[in-house]
Amino acid sequence: MTKLYKNGDQMGISTDAVDESQFMGQITTLLAEMVEAKTYEGDWEFQLRFWLPNIVDICCKMRGYKVDVIEKRWICAGSYSPDQDTEGVASISNKNEVKINRVALP
């Protein structure tokens, strides 16, 4: 499962994907579904400015590069911890089931 977290401009990503290919499949499907659902409509430049570096960090970690990412059971990146919000903004399961949580923009 891959999850996106957001609280204002504190944003992060967590995943238990087994490899970069699975993670990239999940994250691109998740972002595409959010765009299609008009989540954060008109604000995607801001959203991507925060989430894209986290995607790169997770991919680098999966490739074995030394990056500032915490690895436990989940790989998390960004300034927003999954411990702060168990639901997250959106998630995609390992079975490609997308869940988008409707939240108001702060």
Biopython code that builds the backbone (N, CA, C, O; Angstrom):
import numpy as np
from Bio.PDB.StructureBuilder import StructureBuilder

atoms = [
    (1, "MET", "N", (0.848, -1.176, 0.000)),
    (1, "MET", "CA", (0.000, 0.000, 0.000)),
    (1, "MET", "C", (0.893, 1.238, 0.000)),
    (1, "MET", "O", (1.926, 1.272, 0.669)),
    (2, "THR", "N", (0.493, 2.228, -0.739)),
    (2, "THR", "CA", (1.184, 3.506, -0.787)),
    (2, "THR", "C", (0.200, 4.575, -0.342)),
    (2, "THR", "O", (-0.943, 4.598, -0.799)),
    (3, "LYS", "N", (0.641, 5.466, 0.553)),
    (3, "LYS", "CA", (-0.228, 6.518, 1.084)),
    (3, "LYS", "C", (0.435, 7.876, 0.937)),
    (3, "LYS", "O", (1.653, 8.014, 1.044)),
    (4, "LEU", "N", (-0.406, 8.874, 0.690)),
    (4, "LEU", "CA", (0.023, 10.269, 0.687)),
    (4, "LEU", "C", (-0.532, 10.919, 1.947)),
    (4, "LEU", "O", (-1.673, 10.669, 2.337)),
    (5, "TYR", "N", (0.284, 11.754, 2.576)),
    (5, "TYR", "CA", (-0.115, 12.452, 3.793)),
    (5, "TYR", "C", (0.005, 13.945, 3.567)),
    (5, "TYR", "O", (0.909, 14.407, 2.871)),
    (6, "LYS", "N", (-0.921, 14.705, 4.167)),
    (6, "LYS", "CA", (-0.893, 16.150, 3.992)),
    (6, "LYS", "C", (-1.554, 16.824, 5.171)),
    (6, "LYS", "O", (-2.636, 16.433, 5.610)),
    (7, "ASN", "N", (-0.886, 17.842, 5.676)),
    (7, "ASN", "CA", (-1.440, 18.725, 6.688)),
    (7, "ASN", "C", (-0.896, 20.108, 6.360)),
    (7, "ASN", "O", (0.197, 20.468, 6.798)),
    (8, "GLY", "N", (-1.651, 20.881, 5.596)),
    (8, "GLY", "CA", (-1.146, 22.162, 5.115)),
    (8, "GLY", "C", (-0.012, 21.913, 4.135)),
    (8, "GLY", "O", (-0.178, 21.192, 3.151)),
    (9, "ASP", "N", (1.161, 22.522, 4.412)),
    (9, "ASP", "CA", (2.301, 22.295, 3.529)),
    (9, "ASP", "C", (3.238, 21.220, 4.067)),
    (9, "ASP", "O", (4.347, 21.055, 3.559)),
    (10, "GLN", "N", (2.802, 20.489, 5.090)),
    (10, "GLN", "CA", (3.546, 19.320, 5.552)),
    (10, "GLN", "C", (2.985, 18.115, 4.816)),
    (10, "GLN", "O", (1.828, 17.741, 5.003)),
    (11, "MET", "N", (3.814, 17.516, 3.983)),
    (11, "MET", "CA", (3.356, 16.425, 3.135)),
    (11, "MET", "C", (4.370, 15.299, 3.139)),
    (11, "MET", "O", (5.568, 15.535, 3.300)),
    (12, "GLY", "N", (3.900, 14.091, 2.964)),
    (12, "GLY", "CA", (4.800, 12.950, 2.926)),
    (12, "GLY", "C", (4.160, 11.766, 2.221)),
    (12, "GLY", "O", (2.983, 11.785, 1.860)),
    (13, "ILE", "N", (4.966, 10.747, 2.040)),
    (13, "ILE", "CA", (4.542, 9.522, 1.366)),
    (13, "ILE", "C", (5.062, 8.343, 2.175)),
    (13, "ILE", "O", (6.176, 8.382, 2.698)),
    (14, "SER", "N", (4.255, 7.302, 2.275)),
    (14, "SER", "CA", (4.724, 6.047, 2.855)),
    (14, "SER", "C", (4.317, 4.911, 1.933)),
    (14, "SER", "O", (3.314, 4.999, 1.225)),
    (15, "THR", "N", (5.107, 3.842, 1.950)),
    (15, "THR", "CA", (4.812, 2.697, 1.085)),
    (15, "THR", "C", (5.389, 1.426, 1.686)),
    (15, "THR", "O", (6.381, 1.456, 2.415)),
    (16, "ASP", "N", (4.758, 0.325, 1.370)),
    (16, "ASP", "CA", (5.347, -0.979, 1.675)),
    (16, "ASP", "C", (5.564, -1.749, 0.372)),
    (16, "ASP", "O", (5.665, -2.976, 0.371)),
    (17, "ALA", "N", (5.632, -1.015, -0.722)),
    (17, "ALA", "CA", (5.876, -1.640, -2.030)),
    (17, "ALA", "C", (7.174, -2.447, -1.970)),
    (17, "ALA", "O", (8.125, -2.051, -1.296)),
    (18, "VAL", "N", (7.209, -3.562, -2.668)),
    (18, "VAL", "CA", (8.374, -4.443, -2.610)),
    (18, "VAL", "C", (9.528, -3.962, -3.467)),
    (18, "VAL", "O", (10.676, -4.340, -3.231)),
    (19, "ASP", "N", (9.234, -3.121, -4.473)),
    (19, "ASP", "CA", (10.311, -2.609, -5.316)),
    (19, "ASP", "C", (9.876, -1.302, -5.970)),
    (19, "ASP", "O", (8.731, -0.870, -5.835)),
    (20, "GLU", "N", (10.814, -0.685, -6.677)),
    (20, "GLU", "CA", (10.562, 0.604, -7.312)),
    (20, "GLU", "C", (9.449, 0.519, -8.354)),
    (20, "GLU", "O", (8.638, 1.437, -8.468)),
    (21, "SER", "N", (9.405, -0.553, -9.099)),
    (21, "SER", "CA", (8.387, -0.706, -10.133)),
    (21, "SER", "C", (6.988, -0.719, -9.527)),
    (21, "SER", "O", (6.088, -0.046, -10.029)),
    (22, "GLN", "N", (6.804, -1.469, -8.469)),
    (22, "GLN", "CA", (5.498, -1.517, -7.813)),
    (22, "GLN", "C", (5.155, -0.143, -7.228)),
    (22, "GLN", "O", (4.027, 0.331, -7.362)),
    (23, "PHE", "N", (6.135, 0.490, -6.580)),
    (23, "PHE", "CA", (5.903, 1.815, -5.999)),
    (23, "PHE", "C", (5.512, 2.827, -7.074)),
    (23, "PHE", "O", (4.540, 3.562, -6.903)),
    (24, "MET", "N", (6.260, 2.873, -8.180)),
    (24, "MET", "CA", (5.964, 3.832, -9.240)),
    (24, "MET", "C", (4.599, 3.571, -9.861)),
    (24, "MET", "O", (3.882, 4.514, -10.193)),
    (25, "GLY", "N", (4.234, 2.311, -10.023)),
    (25, "GLY", "CA", (2.903, 1.985, -10.531)),
    (25, "GLY", "C", (1.826, 2.502, -9.602)),
    (25, "GLY", "O", (0.831, 3.069, -10.052)),
    (26, "GLN", "N", (2.021, 2.308, -8.300)),
    (26, "GLN", "CA", (1.026, 2.751, -7.325)),
    (26, "GLN", "C", (0.961, 4.277, -7.240)),
    (26, "GLN", "O", (-0.130, 4.849, -7.241)),
    (27, "ILE", "N", (2.112, 4.937, -7.166)),
    (27, "ILE", "CA", (2.106, 6.386, -6.958)),
    (27, "ILE", "C", (1.566, 7.115, -8.191)),
    (27, "ILE", "O", (0.847, 8.105, -8.053)),
    (28, "THR", "N", (1.900, 6.641, -9.391)),
    (28, "THR", "CA", (1.384, 7.313, -10.585)),
    (28, "THR", "C", (-0.123, 7.082, -10.739)),
    (28, "THR", "O", (-0.849, 7.995, -11.132)),
    (29, "THR", "N", (-0.591, 5.888, -10.439)),
    (29, "THR", "CA", (-2.031, 5.622, -10.473)),
    (29, "THR", "C", (-2.740, 6.488, -9.441)),
    (29, "THR", "O", (-3.790, 7.065, -9.725)),
    (30, "LEU", "N", (-2.177, 6.578, -8.260)),
    (30, "LEU", "CA", (-2.775, 7.363, -7.182)),
    (30, "LEU", "C", (-2.877, 8.848, -7.548)),
    (30, "LEU", "O", (-3.932, 9.458, -7.381)),
    (31, "LEU", "N", (-1.787, 9.422, -8.044)),
    (31, "LEU", "CA", (-1.812, 10.835, -8.434)),
    (31, "LEU", "C", (-2.779, 11.070, -9.600)),
    (31, "LEU", "O", (-3.504, 12.065, -9.613)),
    (32, "ALA", "N", (-2.791, 10.167, -10.568)),
    (32, "ALA", "CA", (-3.709, 10.307, -11.701)),
    (32, "ALA", "C", (-5.164, 10.268, -11.241)),
    (32, "ALA", "O", (-5.987, 11.056, -11.708)),
    (33, "GLU", "N", (-5.477, 9.366, -10.339)),
    (33, "GLU", "CA", (-6.845, 9.266, -9.812)),
    (33, "GLU", "C", (-7.229, 10.533, -9.060)),
    (33, "GLU", "O", (-8.367, 10.991, -9.157)),
    (34, "MET", "N", (-6.286, 11.104, -8.309)),
    (34, "MET", "CA", (-6.566, 12.338, -7.576)),
    (34, "MET", "C", (-6.825, 13.495, -8.538)),
    (34, "MET", "O", (-7.719, 14.307, -8.301)),
    (35, "VAL", "N", (-6.053, 13.576, -9.618)),
    (35, "VAL", "CA", (-6.270, 14.626, -10.619)),
    (35, "VAL", "C", (-7.644, 14.433, -11.267)),
    (35, "VAL", "O", (-8.402, 15.391, -11.419)),
    (36, "GLU", "N", (-7.957, 13.195, -11.647)),
    (36, "GLU", "CA", (-9.254, 12.899, -12.271)),
    (36, "GLU", "C", (-10.416, 13.236, -11.341)),
    (36, "GLU", "O", (-11.470, 13.682, -11.796)),
    (37, "ALA", "N", (-10.223, 13.024, -10.041)),
    (37, "ALA", "CA", (-11.271, 13.300, -9.052)),
    (37, "ALA", "C", (-11.324, 14.784, -8.685)),
    (37, "ALA", "O", (-12.137, 15.198, -7.858)),
    (38, "LYS", "N", (-10.444, 15.584, -9.312)),
    (38, "LYS", "CA", (-10.368, 17.028, -9.074)),
    (38, "LYS", "C", (-9.965, 17.366, -7.641)),
    (38, "LYS", "O", (-10.306, 18.426, -7.116)),
    (39, "THR", "N", (-9.229, 16.438, -7.017)),
    (39, "THR", "CA", (-8.674, 16.703, -5.697)),
    (39, "THR", "C", (-7.595, 17.767, -5.848)),
    (39, "THR", "O", (-6.721, 17.638, -6.706)),
    (40, "TYR", "N", (-7.639, 18.797, -5.046)),
    (40, "TYR", "CA", (-6.684, 19.919, -5.105)),
    (40, "TYR", "C", (-6.683, 20.594, -6.475)),
    (40, "TYR", "O", (-5.646, 21.058, -6.948)),
    (41, "GLU", "N", (-7.844, 20.641, -7.099)),
    (41, "GLU", "CA", (-7.955, 21.259, -8.423)),
    (41, "GLU", "C", (-7.401, 22.685, -8.396)),
    (41, "GLU", "O", (-7.701, 23.455, -7.484)),
    (42, "GLY", "N", (-6.608, 23.025, -9.382)),
    (42, "GLY", "CA", (-6.010, 24.348, -9.473)),
    (42, "GLY", "C", (-4.807, 24.546, -8.568)),
    (42, "GLY", "O", (-4.236, 25.636, -8.526)),
    (43, "ASP", "N", (-4.414, 23.500, -7.840)),
    (43, "ASP", "CA", (-3.310, 23.623, -6.884)),
    (43, "ASP", "C", (-2.244, 22.553, -7.118)),
    (43, "ASP", "O", (-1.419, 22.311, -6.238)),
    (44, "TRP", "N", (-2.246, 21.914, -8.279)),
    (44, "TRP", "CA", (-1.339, 20.795, -8.511)),
    (44, "TRP", "C", (0.124, 21.206, -8.617)),
    (44, "TRP", "O", (1.005, 20.411, -8.293)),
    (45, "GLU", "N", (0.401, 22.423, -9.061)),
    (45, "GLU", "CA", (1.800, 22.861, -9.097)),
    (45, "GLU", "C", (2.382, 22.831, -7.681)),
    (45, "GLU", "O", (3.502, 22.363, -7.482)),
    (46, "PHE", "N", (1.633, 23.323, -6.710)),
    (46, "PHE", "CA", (2.067, 23.298, -5.312)),
    (46, "PHE", "C", (2.182, 21.865, -4.803)),
    (46, "PHE", "O", (3.180, 21.499, -4.182)),
    (47, "GLN", "N", (1.156, 21.055, -5.069)),
    (47, "GLN", "CA", (1.141, 19.674, -4.580)),
    (47, "GLN", "C", (2.353, 18.901, -5.093)),
    (47, "GLN", "O", (3.058, 18.254, -4.318)),
    (48, "LEU", "N", (2.589, 18.971, -6.397)),
    (48, "LEU", "CA", (3.693, 18.218, -6.997)),
    (48, "LEU", "C", (5.052, 18.722, -6.536)),
    (48, "LEU", "O", (6.000, 17.945, -6.429)),
    (49, "ARG", "N", (5.153, 20.023, -6.262)),
    (49, "ARG", "CA", (6.413, 20.586, -5.776)),
    (49, "ARG", "C", (6.849, 19.913, -4.472)),
    (49, "ARG", "O", (8.046, 19.805, -4.206)),
    (50, "PHE", "N", (5.902, 19.464, -3.666)),
    (50, "PHE", "CA", (6.225, 18.792, -2.409)),
    (50, "PHE", "C", (6.311, 17.278, -2.560)),
    (50, "PHE", "O", (7.210, 16.654, -1.995)),
    (51, "TRP", "N", (5.378, 16.668, -3.324)),
    (51, "TRP", "CA", (5.352, 15.209, -3.417)),
    (51, "TRP", "C", (6.429, 14.631, -4.334)),
    (51, "TRP", "O", (6.961, 13.561, -4.039)),
    (52, "LEU", "N", (6.765, 15.296, -5.425)),
    (52, "LEU", "CA", (7.750, 14.738, -6.365)),
    (52, "LEU", "C", (9.122, 14.490, -5.732)),
    (52, "LEU", "O", (9.696, 13.428, -5.972)),
    (53, "PRO", "N", (9.680, 15.411, -4.936)),
    (53, "PRO", "CA", (10.965, 15.101, -4.297)),
    (53, "PRO", "C", (10.890, 13.885, -3.367)),
    (53, "PRO", "O", (11.857, 13.135, -3.238)),
    (54, "ASN", "N", (9.742, 13.698, -2.725)),
    (54, "ASN", "CA", (9.577, 12.529, -1.860)),
    (54, "ASN", "C", (9.541, 11.240, -2.677)),
    (54, "ASN", "O", (10.064, 10.211, -2.250)),
    (55, "ILE", "N", (8.920, 11.305, -3.854)),
    (55, "ILE", "CA", (8.904, 10.145, -4.754)),
    (55, "ILE", "C", (10.332, 9.792, -5.160)),
    (55, "ILE", "O", (10.716, 8.623, -5.154)),
    (56, "VAL", "N", (11.111, 10.808, -5.511)),
    (56, "VAL", "CA", (12.511, 10.585, -5.895)),
    (56, "VAL", "C", (13.288, 9.984, -4.727)),
    (56, "VAL", "O", (14.062, 9.047, -4.923)),
    (57, "ASP", "N", (13.097, 10.504, -3.519)),
    (57, "ASP", "CA", (13.803, 9.980, -2.347)),
    (57, "ASP", "C", (13.493, 8.498, -2.119)),
    (57, "ASP", "O", (14.393, 7.708, -1.834)),
    (58, "ILE", "N", (12.229, 8.131, -2.243)),
    (58, "ILE", "CA", (11.857, 6.729, -2.040)),
    (58, "ILE", "C", (12.471, 5.853, -3.127)),
    (58, "ILE", "O", (12.977, 4.771, -2.832)),
    (59, "CYS", "N", (12.436, 6.303, -4.373)),
    (59, "CYS", "CA", (13.050, 5.528, -5.465)),
    (59, "CYS", "C", (14.551, 5.374, -5.223)),
    (59, "CYS", "O", (15.101, 4.290, -5.421)),
    (60, "CYS", "N", (15.211, 6.437, -4.800)),
    (60, "CYS", "CA", (16.649, 6.354, -4.514)),
    (60, "CYS", "C", (16.923, 5.370, -3.386)),
    (60, "CYS", "O", (17.873, 4.591, -3.463)),
    (61, "LYS", "N", (16.107, 5.396, -2.346)),
    (61, "LYS", "CA", (16.268, 4.454, -1.230)),
    (61, "LYS", "C", (16.107, 3.025, -1.728)),
    (61, "LYS", "O", (16.867, 2.139, -1.335)),
    (62, "MET", "N", (15.126, 2.799, -2.588)),
    (62, "MET", "CA", (14.898, 1.456, -3.116)),
    (62, "MET", "C", (16.044, 0.998, -4.019)),
    (62, "MET", "O", (16.281, -0.201, -4.164)),
    (63, "ARG", "N", (16.752, 1.948, -4.622)),
    (63, "ARG", "CA", (17.904, 1.626, -5.459)),
    (63, "ARG", "C", (19.181, 1.449, -4.638)),
    (63, "ARG", "O", (20.226, 1.079, -5.172)),
    (64, "GLY", "N", (19.086, 1.715, -3.341)),
    (64, "GLY", "CA", (20.237, 1.513, -2.470)),
    (64, "GLY", "C", (21.084, 2.743, -2.238)),
    (64, "GLY", "O", (22.151, 2.646, -1.632)),
    (65, "TYR", "N", (20.637, 3.903, -2.705)),
    (65, "TYR", "CA", (21.389, 5.130, -2.472)),
    (65, "TYR", "C", (21.170, 5.600, -1.041)),
    (65, "TYR", "O", (20.127, 5.339, -0.441)),
    (66, "LYS", "N", (22.159, 6.292, -0.507)),
    (66, "LYS", "CA", (22.029, 6.856, 0.825)),
    (66, "LYS", "C", (21.237, 8.155, 0.715)),
    (66, "LYS", "O", (21.708, 9.126, 0.122)),
    (67, "VAL", "N", (20.036, 8.170, 1.284)),
    (67, "VAL", "CA", (19.182, 9.355, 1.258)),
    (67, "VAL", "C", (18.584, 9.557, 2.641)),
    (67, "VAL", "O", (18.610, 8.655, 3.478)),
    (68, "ASP", "N", (18.052, 10.735, 2.871)),
    (68, "ASP", "CA", (17.453, 11.076, 4.158)),
    (68, "ASP", "C", (16.013, 10.568, 4.209)),
    (68, "ASP", "O", (15.063, 11.350, 4.185)),
    (69, "VAL", "N", (15.871, 9.258, 4.277)),
    (69, "VAL", "CA", (14.579, 8.598, 4.321)),
    (69, "VAL", "C", (14.636, 7.562, 5.434)),
    (69, "VAL", "O", (15.636, 6.858, 5.578)),
    (70, "ILE", "N", (13.584, 7.466, 6.211)),
    (70, "ILE", "CA", (13.499, 6.484, 7.286)),
    (70, "ILE", "C", (12.920, 5.199, 6.707)),
    (70, "ILE", "O", (11.898, 5.227, 6.022)),
    (71, "GLU", "N", (13.574, 4.073, 6.984)),
    (71, "GLU", "CA", (13.040, 2.801, 6.500)),
    (71, "GLU", "C", (12.737, 1.900, 7.682)),
    (71, "GLU", "O", (13.617, 1.568, 8.475)),
    (72, "LYS", "N", (11.491, 1.517, 7.784)),
    (72, "LYS", "CA", (11.029, 0.554, 8.778)),
    (72, "LYS", "C", (10.253, -0.485, 7.993)),
    (72, "LYS", "O", (10.777, -1.052, 7.035)),
    (73, "ARG", "N", (9.035, -0.739, 8.374)),
    (73, "ARG", "CA", (8.171, -1.594, 7.582)),
    (73, "ARG", "C", (7.662, -0.816, 6.374)),
    (73, "ARG", "O", (7.426, -1.385, 5.308)),
    (74, "TRP", "N", (7.498, 0.473, 6.552)),
    (74, "TRP", "CA", (7.073, 1.399, 5.502)),
    (74, "TRP", "C", (8.234, 2.320, 5.198)),
    (74, "TRP", "O", (9.047, 2.607, 6.077)),
    (75, "ILE", "N", (8.320, 2.784, 3.967)),
    (75, "ILE", "CA", (9.289, 3.809, 3.598)),
    (75, "ILE", "C", (8.522, 5.123, 3.580)),
    (75, "ILE", "O", (7.501, 5.237, 2.902)),
    (76, "CYS", "N", (9.008, 6.117, 4.323)),
    (76, "CYS", "CA", (8.320, 7.405, 4.451)),
    (76, "CYS", "C", (9.254, 8.538, 4.057)),
    (76, "CYS", "O", (10.445, 8.498, 4.367)),
    (77, "ALA", "N", (8.725, 9.545, 3.379)),
    (77, "ALA", "CA", (9.503, 10.723, 3.007)),
    (77, "ALA", "C", (8.647, 11.955, 3.202)),
    (77, "ALA", "O", (7.424, 11.885, 3.084)),
    (78, "GLY", "N", (9.265, 13.069, 3.494)),
    (78, "GLY", "CA", (8.545, 14.324, 3.645)),
    (78, "GLY", "C", (8.489, 14.773, 5.082)),
    (78, "GLY", "O", (9.006, 14.101, 5.974)),
    (79, "SER", "N", (7.865, 15.901, 5.307)),
    (79, "SER", "CA", (7.817, 16.486, 6.639)),
    (79, "SER", "C", (6.548, 16.121, 7.392)),
    (79, "SER", "O", (6.299, 16.651, 8.475)),
    (80, "TYR", "N", (5.755, 15.239, 6.843)),
    (80, "TYR", "CA", (4.517, 14.846, 7.496)),
    (80, "TYR", "C", (4.544, 13.345, 7.742)),
    (80, "TYR", "O", (4.591, 12.560, 6.795)),
    (81, "SER", "N", (4.516, 12.951, 8.987)),
    (81, "SER", "CA", (4.656, 11.549, 9.368)),
    (81, "SER", "C", (3.323, 10.812, 9.319)),
    (81, "SER", "O", (2.286, 11.389, 9.649)),
    (82, "PRO", "N", (3.337, 9.546, 8.912)),
    (82, "PRO", "CA", (2.094, 8.771, 8.910)),
    (82, "PRO", "C", (1.526, 8.593, 10.309)),
    (82, "PRO", "O", (0.339, 8.303, 10.459)),
    (83, "ASP", "N", (2.356, 8.761, 11.341)),
    (83, "ASP", "CA", (1.867, 8.655, 12.712)),
    (83, "ASP", "C", (0.911, 9.795, 13.053)),
    (83, "ASP", "O", (0.115, 9.675, 13.985)),
    (84, "GLN", "N", (0.982, 10.902, 12.306)),
    (84, "GLN", "CA", (0.135, 12.057, 12.563)),
    (84, "GLN", "C", (-1.249, 11.922, 11.940)),
    (84, "GLN", "O", (-2.181, 12.593, 12.383)),
    (85, "ASP", "N", (-1.410, 11.085, 10.938)),
    (85, "ASP", "CA", (-2.680, 10.974, 10.223)),
    (85, "ASP", "C", (-2.757, 9.576, 9.625)),
    (85, "ASP", "O", (-2.155, 9.314, 8.584)),
    (86, "THR", "N", (-3.487, 8.684, 10.266)),
    (86, "THR", "CA", (-3.507, 7.308, 9.803)),
    (86, "THR", "C", (-4.277, 7.134, 8.497)),
    (86, "THR", "O", (-4.031, 6.174, 7.766)),
    (87, "GLU", "N", (-5.201, 8.037, 8.191)),
    (87, "GLU", "CA", (-5.976, 7.922, 6.961)),
    (87, "GLU", "C", (-5.219, 8.430, 5.748)),
    (87, "GLU", "O", (-5.256, 7.802, 4.690)),
    (88, "GLY", "N", (-4.541, 9.543, 5.881)),
    (88, "GLY", "CA", (-3.850, 10.129, 4.744)),
    (88, "GLY", "C", (-4.831, 10.800, 3.792)),
    (88, "GLY", "O", (-6.043, 10.745, 4.004)),
    (89, "VAL", "N", (-4.319, 11.424, 2.763)),
    (89, "VAL", "CA", (-5.114, 12.111, 1.760)),
    (89, "VAL", "C", (-5.629, 11.120, 0.728)),
    (89, "VAL", "O", (-6.768, 11.206, 0.267)),
    (90, "ALA", "N", (-4.765, 10.180, 0.380)),
    (90, "ALA", "CA", (-5.138, 9.194, -0.627)),
    (90, "ALA", "C", (-4.241, 7.978, -0.466)),
    (90, "ALA", "O", (-3.134, 8.084, 0.063)),
    (91, "SER", "N", (-4.712, 6.828, -0.919)),
    (91, "SER", "CA", (-3.897, 5.617, -0.848)),
    (91, "SER", "C", (-4.282, 4.678, -1.974)),
    (91, "SER", "O", (-5.380, 4.751, -2.526)),
    (92, "ILE", "N", (-3.343, 3.786, -2.303)),
    (92, "ILE", "CA", (-3.611, 2.733, -3.283)),
    (92, "ILE", "C", (-3.079, 1.438, -2.685)),
    (92, "ILE", "O", (-1.932, 1.386, -2.242)),
    (93, "SER", "N", (-3.888, 0.409, -2.669)),
    (93, "SER", "CA", (-3.493, -0.859, -2.082)),
    (93, "SER", "C", (-2.662, -1.672, -3.078)),
    (93, "SER", "O", (-2.542, -1.308, -4.247)),
    (94, "ASN", "N", (-2.102, -2.757, -2.604)),
    (94, "ASN", "CA", (-1.333, -3.635, -3.483)),
    (94, "ASN", "C", (-2.222, -4.310, -4.530)),
    (94, "ASN", "O", (-1.717, -4.917, -5.475)),
    (95, "LYS", "N", (-3.542, -4.206, -4.365)),
    (95, "LYS", "CA", (-4.492, -4.730, -5.347)),
    (95, "LYS", "C", (-5.011, -3.613, -6.254)),
    (95, "LYS", "O", (-6.007, -3.790, -6.955)),
    (96, "ASN", "N", (-4.319, -2.444, -6.235)),
    (96, "ASN", "CA", (-4.668, -1.271, -7.036)),
    (96, "ASN", "C", (-6.045, -0.694, -6.719)),
    (96, "ASN", "O", (-6.697, -0.134, -7.600)),
    (97, "GLU", "N", (-6.498, -0.827, -5.458)),
    (97, "GLU", "CA", (-7.747, -0.205, -5.023)),
    (97, "GLU", "C", (-7.416, 1.188, -4.515)),
    (97, "GLU", "O", (-6.689, 1.338, -3.533)),
    (98, "VAL", "N", (-7.946, 2.205, -5.179)),
    (98, "VAL", "CA", (-7.646, 3.607, -4.850)),
    (98, "VAL", "C", (-8.699, 4.129, -3.877)),
    (98, "VAL", "O", (-9.896, 3.895, -4.044)),
    (99, "LYS", "N", (-8.219, 4.848, -2.848)),
    (99, "LYS", "CA", (-9.113, 5.507, -1.895)),
    (99, "LYS", "C", (-8.654, 6.955, -1.786)),
    (99, "LYS", "O", (-7.504, 7.229, -1.442)),
    (100, "ILE", "N", (-9.560, 7.874, -2.081)),
    (100, "ILE", "CA", (-9.273, 9.302, -1.969)),
    (100, "ILE", "C", (-10.150, 9.860, -0.859)),
    (100, "ILE", "O", (-11.377, 9.777, -0.921)),
    (101, "ASN", "N", (-9.515, 10.423, 0.148)),
    (101, "ASN", "CA", (-10.249, 11.010, 1.261)),
    (101, "ASN", "C", (-10.503, 12.482, 0.963)),
    (101, "ASN", "O", (-9.567, 13.239, 0.704)),
    (102, "ARG", "N", (-11.731, 12.873, 0.999)),
    (102, "ARG", "CA", (-12.092, 14.274, 0.746)),
    (102, "ARG", "C", (-11.763, 15.085, 1.995)),
    (102, "ARG", "O", (-12.356, 14.888, 3.055)),
    (103, "VAL", "N", (-10.817, 15.990, 1.851)),
    (103, "VAL", "CA", (-10.443, 16.867, 2.957)),
    (103, "VAL", "C", (-10.402, 18.303, 2.438)),
    (103, "VAL", "O", (-10.080, 18.552, 1.276)),
    (104, "ALA", "N", (-10.733, 19.232, 3.321)),
    (104, "ALA", "CA", (-10.699, 20.630, 2.933)),
    (104, "ALA", "C", (-9.264, 21.122, 2.911)),
    (104, "ALA", "O", (-8.457, 20.739, 3.758)),
    (105, "LEU", "N", (-8.951, 21.958, 1.956)),
    (105, "LEU", "CA", (-7.632, 22.568, 1.919)),
    (105, "LEU", "C", (-7.507, 23.535, 3.082)),
    (105, "LEU", "O", (-8.429, 24.306, 3.350)),
    (106, "PRO", "N", (-6.365, 23.502, 3.781)),
    (106, "PRO", "CA", (-6.193, 24.439, 4.901)),
    (106, "PRO", "C", (-6.053, 25.867, 4.406)),
    (106, "PRO", "O", (-5.900, 26.786, 5.210)),
]
sb = StructureBuilder()
sb.init_structure("model")
sb.init_model(0)
sb.init_chain("A")
sb.init_seg("    ")
for serial, (resi, resn, name, xyz) in enumerate(atoms, 1):
    if name == "N":
        sb.init_residue(resn, " ", resi, " ")
    sb.init_atom(name, np.array(xyz, "f"), 0.0, 1.0, " ", f" {name:<3s}", serial, name[0])
structure = sb.get_structure()
